[in-house]
Amino acid sequence: MFSYPTVRLSLLFVALALVGLLLADISITAANPWRDLGNFFLGVVTPNFFSSEGLLTALLRTVSFAFVGVALGSLSGFLLALLYRHGPVRVFCAFIRAIHELFWALIFLQFFGFHPLTGVLAIAIPYTGIFAKVYAEILDEADPEPYRLLPPGTGVVAAFVYARIPDCWAQLRTYTAYRLECGLRSSAILGFVGLPTLGFYLETSFSQGLYSDAGAVLILFYVLIAAIPLWVRPKLLPVYLVAAPFFLGEGFPIVWGNVERFFTEDIVPAPLRHGEGVGGLLSWLGDLFLNEALPGIWNTVLLTQIALVATGLLALLSFPLISRHFGGPVRRTSGHILLVVARSTPEYVLAYILLQLWGPSMLPAVVALALHNGGIIGHLIGRQSDTLRLRPDAPRGIHRYAWELVPRLYRPFLAFLFYRWEIIMRETAILGILGIYTLGFYVDSAIQNIRFDRAMVLILITALLNIGIDALGRFIRRRLALQTLPSC
């Protein structure tokens, strides 16, 4: 139910978003955006699946990068989850998951090039931190009663395997399956930095104005995501895991000297490389913070807060589309399709498409972030609404929505929203690569200018900002007793 603290907090965030809208650039600068949007939708309904012989290969590589990256991330994350109660482990996991997959890919590209290891590590490293956090939360919430039923003298490992894992297995499996879906999205967008996944063909098609080709790539991706329950079966997983490395493609031999030079020279701040001492370093840092870090932080926070509130509004408006308390089977099926499309399309892809159609501003980013995250939370809240039982004389229509369901779902809704706050921040930062002046813009510019020392400092700032937002979100959830399992 509504409470004064939750209402007050909600109004505060709405007020911050409204002030942000006054300060943000949300203009449409394209000459004829509606014509371009119409051409895009025409391309989606008239897809050209035979535009490129490499499309099927890109699909296989998208799946392969996802399987290998998620498998390594889940295994490493599970091991770290067992030690997650230790402060250094929590800090390490928070740091590696705070850096977006595309940032990791940009780092590894500098010394591994387009080797498959770049894509695998770009997914596996942040996913390790994510898996560690979520697995640890699931294990901590396990029922302690089975431990008391074990015979005296049972070893720690045996007790864990027989008493803890069976109780958590369903949640661990469900979350890992969801993270595989996320891995497919991450794998797809790696194509935007040149790796041979579906994102590469999508960017190529859009840059050439081939909307039917771009529509084919999007449809293939939607079918891939929607059909996960059909082709990802437990009995087939060992086959996929064994086969996936063979479809990653071949890369040039790794020059380990490049790796050594990157870590011992390239990322060392220029004043230290040139012997300018502490004074030179402080001047260099001051220039970096004033001209790049501070504008990037401002725009990242501004865009994040607007997108967070837009996500919440869209989630509250969309959950009735799939709730059994509204409409019939046809309406719910249509709603499921809409939310699947919204949550299955990566924010980066949505923002890229809208930037091509509307021109450079924050508006495409806000819409992309709200559609994707609102689709996820709307799906979760709609599914949770199905568990609610209404009294026989419950009102119908808008009154049922406003007076029966929203008050009872508002607390879990806020829990999901603040759980995704850090994720929205991560995505906001990375959208800078597309030309929006968030931290990612300055990171990408530094890398393009071969100023890796500046790029690494900006990436570190991005990670610290994400860690701060994650800590603030946890504090708010704890303070308001907003408890929910980490399902998103």
C-alpha positions in Angstrom: 0.0 0.0 0.0 1.0 3.6 -0.3 2.9 5.1 2.6 4.0 8.7 3.3 7.7 7.9 2.8 7.2 6.2 -0.6 4.9 9.0 -1.8 7.3 11.7 -0.7 10.3 9.9 -2.3 8.3 9.4 -5.5 7.4 13.0 -5.7 11.0 14.0 -5.1 12.2 11.9 -8.0 9.5 13.2 -10.3 10.4 16.8 -9.4 14.1 16.1 -10.1 13.1 14.6 -13.5 11.0 17.6 -14.4 13.8 20.0 -13.5 16.1 17.8 -15.6 13.8 18.1 -18.6 14.1 21.9 -18.4 17.9 21.6 -18.5 18.2 18.7 -21.0 18.4 18.9 -24.8 15.4 16.9 -26.0 14.9 18.5 -29.4 14.2 16.6 -32.7 16.7 17.9 -35.3 16.0 15.6 -38.2 14.6 17.3 -41.3 11.7 14.8 -41.7 11.6 12.5 -38.7 8.2 11.0 -39.4 9.1 10.1 -43.0 12.3 8.4 -41.7 10.3 6.6 -39.0 7.8 5.5 -41.6 10.6 4.2 -43.8 12.1 2.3 -40.9 8.8 0.6 -40.0 8.3 -0.2 -43.7 11.7 -1.9 -43.6 10.7 -3.9 -40.6 7.5 -5.3 -42.3 9.4 -5.9 -45.5 12.6 -7.6 -44.2 15.4 -8.7 -46.6 16.8 -11.9 -45.0 19.1 -12.6 -48.0 20.9 -9.3 -48.0 24.1 -10.7 -46.8 25.7 -14.2 -46.8 27.2 -13.4 -43.4 24.0 -12.9 -41.5 23.6 -16.5 -40.4 27.3 -16.5 -39.3 26.7 -13.4 -37.3 23.7 -15.0 -35.7 25.8 -18.1 -34.7 28.5 -15.9 -33.4 26.1 -13.8 -31.4 24.8 -17.0 -29.7 28.4 -18.3 -29.2 29.7 -15.2 -27.5 26.7 -15.1 -25.2 27.0 -18.8 -24.2 30.8 -18.7 -23.6 30.7 -15.3 -21.8 27.7 -16.2 -19.6 29.1 -19.7 -18.8 32.4 -18.2 -17.6 30.6 -15.4 -15.8 28.2 -17.7 -14.0 31.0 -20.1 -12.9 33.3 -17.4 -11.7 30.3 -15.5 -10.1 29.2 -18.6 -8.2 32.6 -19.1 -6.7 32.8 -15.4 -5.7 29.3 -15.6 -4.3 30.6 -18.1 -1.7 33.0 -15.4 -0.5 30.7 -12.4 -1.0 30.4 -11.7 2.7 34.0 -10.5 2.7 34.4 -6.7 2.0 37.2 -6.9 -0.6 35.2 -9.4 -2.7 32.1 -7.2 -2.6 34.2 -4.2 -3.7 35.9 -6.1 -6.5 32.6 -7.5 -7.8 31.0 -4.0 -7.6 33.8 -2.5 -9.6 33.9 -5.0 -12.4 30.1 -5.0 -12.9 30.0 -1.2 -12.8 31.9 -1.1 -16.1 29.7 -1.7 -19.1 30.4 -4.6 -21.5 31.1 -2.1 -24.3 33.7 -0.3 -22.2 35.4 -3.6 -21.5 35.3 -4.4 -25.2 36.9 -1.0 -26.0 39.7 -1.7 -23.5 40.4 -5.2 -24.9 40.3 -4.0 -28.5 43.4 -1.9 -27.9 45.6 -5.0 -27.4 43.7 -8.1 -28.4 42.2 -6.4 -31.5 39.2 -8.3 -33.0 40.2 -11.6 -31.5 37.3 -13.6 -30.1 38.8 -13.2 -26.6 37.8 -9.6 -26.7 34.1 -10.4 -27.0 34.2 -13.3 -24.5 36.0 -11.3 -21.8 33.8 -8.2 -22.4 30.8 -10.3 -21.4 32.3 -12.6 -18.9 34.0 -10.0 -16.6 31.0 -7.7 -15.8 28.7 -10.7 -15.7 31.0 -12.3 -13.1 30.3 -9.4 -10.8 26.6 -9.5 -11.5 26.3 -13.2 -10.9 28.3 -13.0 -7.7 26.0 -10.3 -6.3 22.7 -12.0 -7.3 23.8 -15.6 -6.4 25.0 -14.4 -3.0 21.6 -12.7 -2.4 19.7 -15.9 -3.4 21.9 -18.1 -1.2 21.5 -15.7 1.8 17.7 -15.9 1.5 17.7 -19.8 1.5 15.7 -21.5 4.2 18.1 -22.5 7.1 15.8 -25.3 8.3 17.4 -28.1 6.1 20.7 -27.5 7.9 19.2 -28.4 11.2 18.0 -31.8 9.8 21.4 -32.9 8.7 23.1 -35.5 10.9 25.9 -34.4 13.2 29.3 -34.3 11.7 28.2 -33.5 8.2 31.0 -31.7 6.3 30.6 -28.1 5.2 30.7 -29.0 1.5 28.2 -31.8 1.8 25.9 -29.6 3.9 26.1 -26.9 1.3 25.4 -29.3 -1.6 22.5 -31.2 0.0 20.9 -28.5 2.2 21.5 -25.1 0.5 21.7 -25.8 -3.2 18.4 -27.8 -3.6 16.5 -25.0 -1.8 17.9 -22.4 -4.1 18.2 -24.4 -7.3 15.0 -23.1 -9.0 16.0 -19.5 -8.4 19.6 -20.0 -9.5 18.4 -21.7 -12.7 15.8 -19.0 -13.4 18.2 -16.1 -13.0 20.9 -17.8 -15.0 18.4 -18.3 -17.9 17.4 -14.6 -17.7 21.1 -13.6 -17.7 21.6 -15.7 -20.9 18.9 -13.5 -22.5 20.9 -10.5 -21.3 24.0 -12.1 -22.7 22.5 -12.4 -26.1 21.7 -8.7 -26.0 25.2 -7.8 -24.9 26.7 -10.0 -27.6 24.6 -8.4 -30.3 25.7 -4.8 -29.3 29.3 -5.8 -29.4 28.9 -5.6 -33.2 28.8 -1.8 -32.8 32.5 -1.8 -31.9 33.4 -4.0 -34.8 33.0 -7.6 -33.6 31.2 -9.9 -36.0 27.8 -10.1 -34.3 24.3 -9.0 -35.3 25.0 -5.4 -34.2 27.6 -5.0 -36.8 25.1 -5.8 -39.6 22.5 -3.6 -38.0 24.8 -0.6 -37.9 26.0 -1.2 -41.4 22.5 -1.5 -42.8 21.3 1.7 -41.1 24.4 3.7 -42.1 23.6 2.8 -45.7 19.9 3.5 -45.4 19.0 -0.2 -46.0 16.0 -0.4 -43.7 14.8 -3.7 -45.0 18.2 -5.2 -44.2 18.1 -3.6 -40.7 14.5 -5.0 -40.3 15.7 -8.5 -41.0 18.5 -8.2 -38.4 16.0 -7.0 -35.8 13.5 -9.7 -36.6 16.1 -12.4 -36.4 17.1 -11.1 -33.0 13.5 -11.0 -31.7 12.9 -14.5 -32.8 16.2 -15.7 -31.2 15.1 -14.1 -27.9 11.4 -15.2 -28.0 12.3 -18.8 -28.9 14.8 -19.2 -26.0 12.4 -21.6 -24.2 12.3 -23.8 -27.3 15.9 -24.1 -28.1 17.6 -23.7 -24.7 16.8 -27.0 -23.1 18.7 -28.5 -20.1 19.6 -31.6 -22.1 21.1 -29.5 -24.9 23.1 -27.1 -22.8 26.2 -29.4 -22.7 26.1 -29.6 -26.5 25.9 -25.8 -26.8 28.7 -25.2 -24.3 31.0 -27.6 -26.1 30.1 -26.3 -29.6 30.0 -22.5 -28.9 33.8 -21.9 -28.7 34.2 -23.4 -32.2 31.8 -20.7 -33.7 33.5 -17.7 -32.2 35.6 -17.2 -35.3 39.3 -17.0 -35.8 41.4 -14.0 -34.8 44.9 -12.8 -35.4 47.5 -14.2 -33.0 47.6 -12.2 -29.8 50.7 -10.0 -29.5 51.5 -10.2 -25.8 53.9 -7.3 -26.2 50.9 -5.1 -27.0 49.3 -6.2 -23.8 52.4 -5.4 -21.7 52.8 -2.0 -23.4 49.1 -1.1 -22.7 49.3 -1.8 -19.0 52.9 -0.5 -18.4 52.9 2.6 -20.7 49.6 3.5 -22.5 47.4 3.8 -19.5 50.0 5.6 -17.3 49.1 9.3 -17.1 51.1 11.3 -19.6 52.8 13.6 -17.0 54.2 10.5 -15.2 55.4 9.1 -18.5 57.1 12.4 -19.4 58.6 12.9 -15.9 56.6 16.0 -15.1 56.1 14.9 -11.5 53.2 15.5 -9.1 52.6 19.1 -10.2 52.2 18.0 -13.8 49.9 15.1 -12.8 47.6 17.4 -10.8 47.4 19.9 -13.6 46.6 17.1 -16.0 43.9 15.7 -13.7 42.4 19.2 -13.2 42.1 19.7 -17.0 40.5 16.3 -17.4 38.0 16.8 -14.6 37.0 20.3 -15.7 36.7 19.8 -19.4 35.6 16.1 -19.7 34.7 14.4 -16.4 32.4 17.0 -14.9 30.4 17.7 -18.1 30.2 13.9 -18.6 29.0 13.3 -15.0 26.4 16.1 -15.2 24.9 14.8 -18.4 25.0 11.2 -17.2 23.2 11.9 -14.0 20.8 14.3 -15.7 19.8 11.7 -18.3 19.7 8.9 -15.8 17.2 10.7 -13.5 14.9 11.6 -16.4 15.1 8.0 -17.8 14.5 6.5 -14.3 11.2 8.4 -13.9 10.2 7.8 -17.5 10.9 4.1 -16.9 8.7 4.1 -13.8 5.8 5.8 -15.6 5.9 3.5 -18.5 6.1 0.4 -16.3 3.0 1.5 -14.3 1.1 2.2 -17.6 2.2 -1.1 -19.3 1.7 -3.8 -16.6 -2.2 -3.9 -17.2 -1.4 -5.1 -20.8 -0.5 -8.5 -19.4 -2.4 -8.6 -16.1 -5.3 -11.1 -15.9 -7.3 -8.5 -14.1 -7.7 -6.5 -17.3 -9.0 -7.6 -20.7 -9.1 -11.0 -22.3 -6.6 -13.5 -23.8 -6.2 -11.6 -27.1 -5.4 -8.3 -25.3 -2.9 -10.0 -22.9 -1.2 -11.9 -25.8 -0.8 -8.6 -27.7 0.5 -7.0 -24.5 3.0 -9.8 -24.0 4.3 -9.4 -27.6 4.7 -5.6 -27.1 6.6 -6.0 -23.8 8.8 -8.8 -25.2 9.8 -6.5 -28.1 10.5 -3.6 -25.7 12.5 -5.6 -23.2 14.3 -7.7 -25.7 15.7 -4.8 -27.7 18.9 -3.5 -26.1 18.8 0.2 -25.1 21.9 0.8 -27.2 20.2 -0.5 -30.3 17.0 1.4 -29.6 19.0 4.6 -29.0 21.0 4.1 -32.2 17.9 3.6 -34.3 16.2 6.7 -32.8 19.3 8.8 -33.2 19.3 8.0 -36.9 15.6 8.9 -37.2 15.4 12.0 -34.8 18.9 13.4 -34.8 21.4 13.9 -31.9 19.8 14.9 -28.6 19.0 13.3 -25.3 15.4 12.4 -26.4 16.4 9.2 -28.3 18.3 8.0 -25.2 15.5 8.8 -22.8 12.9 6.9 -25.0 15.3 4.0 -25.5 16.1 3.6 -21.8 12.4 4.0 -20.8 11.1 1.5 -23.4 13.6 -1.2 -22.5 13.6 -0.9 -18.7 9.9 -0.1 -18.6 9.2 -3.2 -20.6 11.1 -5.3 -18.1 9.6 -3.8 -15.0 6.1 -3.8 -16.6 6.4 -7.5 -17.3 7.5 -8.3 -13.7 4.8 -6.2 -12.1 2.1 -7.5 -14.5 3.2 -11.1 -13.6 3.1 -10.2 -9.9 -0.4 -8.7 -10.3 -1.7 -12.1 -11.4 -0.9 -13.4 -7.9 -3.3 -10.9 -6.2 -6.8 -12.0 -5.3 -9.5 -9.3 -5.6 -12.7 -9.3 -3.6 -15.9 -10.2 -5.5 -17.2 -6.6 -5.4 -13.9 -5.1 -6.6 -14.3 -2.1 -9.0 -13.5 -2.5 -12.7 -11.6 -0.5 -15.2 -9.6 2.6 -14.2 -10.9 2.3 -10.6 -9.6 -1.2 -10.3 -6.2 0.0 -11.6 -6.0 3.1 -9.4 -7.5 1.9 -6.1 -7.0 -1.9 -6.1 -3.8 -2.9 -7.9 -1.4 0.1 -8.0 -1.5 0.7 -4.2 -0.9 -3.1 -3.6 1.9 -3.3 -6.2 3.6 0.1 -5.6 6.2 -1.1 -3.1 7.5 -4.0 -5.2 7.4 -1.7 -8.2 9.7 0.8 -6.4 11.9 -2.1 -5.4 12.3 -3.2 -9.0 12.8 0.4 -10.1 15.6 1.2 -7.6 17.2 -2.2 -8.3 17.5 -1.1 -12.0 18.8 2.4 -11.1 22.4 1.3 -11.4 21.7 -0.5 -14.7 20.1 2.6 -16.2 23.2 4.6 -15.1 25.5 2.1 -16.8 23.5 2.2 -20.0 23.3 6.0 -19.9 27.1 6.3 -19.7 27.7 3.9 -22.6 25.2 5.7 -24.9 27.8 8.5 -25.1 29.5 6.3 -27.7 26.6 7.2 -30.0 27.3 10.9 -29.7 25.3 11.9 -26.6 27.5 13.9 -24.2 27.6 11.4 -21.3 30.8 9.9 -19.9 30.9 7.4 -22.7 31.3 10.2 -25.3 34.5 11.4 -23.6 35.8 7.8 -23.1 35.2 7.1 -26.8 36.8 10.4 -27.9 39.9 9.7 -25.8 40.3 6.2 -27.3 39.8 7.6 -30.8 42.6 10.1 -30.1 44.8 7.3 -28.7 44.8 8.9 -25.2 44.2 5.7 -23.3 45.4 7.3 -20.0 42.5 9.8 -20.1 40.1 7.0 -21.2 41.0 4.8 -18.2 40.5 7.6 -15.7 37.1 8.4 -17.2 36.1 4.7 -17.1 37.2 4.6 -13.5 35.0 7.6 -12.7 32.1 5.9 -14.5 32.6 2.8 -12.4 32.7 4.8 -9.1 29.6 6.7 -10.1 27.7 3.4 -10.8 28.9 2.0 -7.5 27.6 5.1 -5.7 24.2 4.9 -7.4 24.0 1.2 -6.5 24.8 1.9 -2.9 22.2 4.7 -2.8 19.6 2.4 -4.3 20.3 -0.3 -1.7 20.1 2.3 1.0 16.7 3.5 -0.2 15.4 -0.1 -0.5 16.6 -0.9 3.0 15.2 2.3 4.5 11.8 1.8 3.0 11.9 -2.0 3.5 11.4 -2.6 -0.2 12.3 -6.2 -0.5 12.1 -8.3 -3.7 14.2 -11.1 -5.2 16.7 -9.9 -7.8 14.7 -10.9 -10.9 15.8 -8.1 -13.1 
